[in-house]
Amino acid sequence: MKIGLIGAGPSNLFLAWLLRNEADFHIIEEDRRLGLPLHCTGLVSERMAIALGMSKRVFDNYYDKLTVTTDPYSTGVLLRFTNSRVIMLNRPGLEEYLYGKASLKMEHMGVRATDVNHKGVVKGSGGFEDSFDLVVIGEGARNVLSRRVLGTRLTTVSGIQVDGYSPYLRNLVDDDHHIIVLFNEKYSGRFFTWIVPRGGGEFRIGVVDDTSVVGLRFRRIISQFKVTPRRIFGGKIVLGSLNVNHGYKSVVAVGDSTGVTKALTGGGIITGMLTSLILARVIHESNTGVSERYSSMLNDTLGKLAKVYSTLSSMLYNNIELVERALKEINERHVEVNVPDYDNHMDALIRLLITNPKIGLKVIKYTPLINMGKFNLRSIISALL
């Protein structure tokens, strides 16, 4: 089977690794080397990273604590990860690792795919044209080809991050294994801000907001936290998708291109690789009807979970003021919760309410004020079920 992979990100390279003895893979990648552009924080569950075969060589740091608060000076809610730590992946290193495991028949680096049709024909810059039995779109949040060919309409926000040094933050966060997440309209009016130590006095600091204001918010954070930038990067962050069709005829999508993500914990890398795992299973079982079977299986499994996270992310996007007000009530006391895993938000919330029932009584009064955005109660229940 001849498979064209549009994009040399983790999802496509993982697929080429999984099916290295079962198909001929051709990479079409617009950048001339792997790991570009750098745009994600790279925080994932250690348990899932190891389960998917990632080498510890691509782990830059680990974290066993995460504080959710309204400002760096308050205690907020401290989550301790008891079974599986959070790790920061070296994104370029991950892609190089997966590339080394994959078996590629042909590599077209520096070629941007400009057109794909349902018969599997791909056209690109520099006069590139080739046909494939299956084309896998892994273009990330760019959503050009996936929207045109599959009708996928991604819901995105903009994020900017910096790797830099800050003696100010070093005095504030003296543990290189402790993440700080800030819900504060002063920093982001739509989502949250994060402070992640990288070790040696360096931090990765990022913010998500509307495209029109995210740059201004970012500059304000850099100034307040007195950061000396070493590297600034960013891009679109996928909250979800309005589309449930992930494949048609000779074309399928994987990774962020599907809208199957976990924006609340930045788990796009893991969910992207899981979409490739599902696709690999479908291809392994049979080379016929791949797109239909893949789309159905993805929607019935990972897609259901993604709907829940998309709903929660979109609700959060419209209710930062309420989140901040609720957290300020919690900040009045020190709250600490042990949670097994970084990826399970509902488990963390349930454990928080069980161990601190008074918090639930304080927070519940804000429920009538929640802005549901495009969602209603029926859609939320449907997503959860």
Secondary structure, DSSP 8 states (H G I E B T S, - for coil): -EEEEE--SHHHHHHHHHTTTT-EEEEEESSSSTT-S-----EEEHHHHHHTT--GGGEEEEESEEEEESSTTS--EEEEESSS-EEEE-HHHHHHHHHHHS-EEEEEET--EEEE-TTSEEEEGGGEEEE-SEEEE--GGG-SHHHHHH---EEEEEEEEEEEE-HHHHHH---TTEEEEE--TTT-SSS-EEEEEEETTEEEEEEEE-TTTHHHHHHHHHHHTT-EEEEEEEEEEEEEES----EETTEEE-GGGGT---TTTTTHHHHHHHHHHHHHHHHHH-SSSHHHHHHHHHHHTHHHHHHHHHHHHHHHHT-HHHHHHHHHHHTTS-EEEEES-TT-HHHHHHHHHHH-HHHHHHHGGGGGG---TT--HHHHHHHH-
